[in-house]
């Protein structure tokens, strides 16, 4: 009963539940951006006989191995008088509030298939920034070793009050004026362009002190953007200019008018070389 009451309090009061993007693995505030995972679908469904169930698949960037969760609604005397529903299955107990197509749930998992090494491989495909990779692996360890962090079973928040509108990540296209730091700390200016449907782009760069809007970008050296991947508002990819190349990772605002992030020189996951931040959309 104590656990049940704690779930109700968390569902009602937790800001993490209100902001969850499909699935949230509880962690400290600094790691929250890498502890939110997008799932294909979260709905409470009804079988032909009228029984309800919930099913979803946990992200492999958290578990390492595939885990499909199916839990059926629990019928208990008096439970229908409460604003919650409880679902139980071999791998989870799920306590939900909200409509069937937009539930917000607290989940306690059990008997999961977990592999931190496989999760790390998935993380390395999803994040190029080494500091985000490190934070994501800390979340994995907290989830997969819950005795040390959150009790004796992996827990999470499912659904939330602000589900995303689209299941397919939008391709971000356009041009932005931006500034980034060189390895030795000098400011560089660039006009970055991401092209439609090609998952590529380009940037022209300059070290002159002229205002960004006054630069003659057509005469500046050109670099290439390639291998772009989209994860909601987050974008990762590769850059190359002259004899140098490396990775970048940006996060855009919802209006896609601004971005901020980091870049590195060399292989994906190499140390941050500096910040790369937009100043305006062009």
Helices and strands as residue ranges (DSSP letters): H 2-13, H 15-19, E 22-24, G 29-34, E 36-37, E 43-46, E 52-57, H 60-63, E 68-73, G 79-81, E 85-89, E 92-97, E 104-109, H 116-126, H 130-144, H 146-149, E 155-159, E 174-181, E 187-194, E 201-206, G 212-214, G 217-219, E 221-231, E 234-241, E 244-252, E 259-265, E 272-281
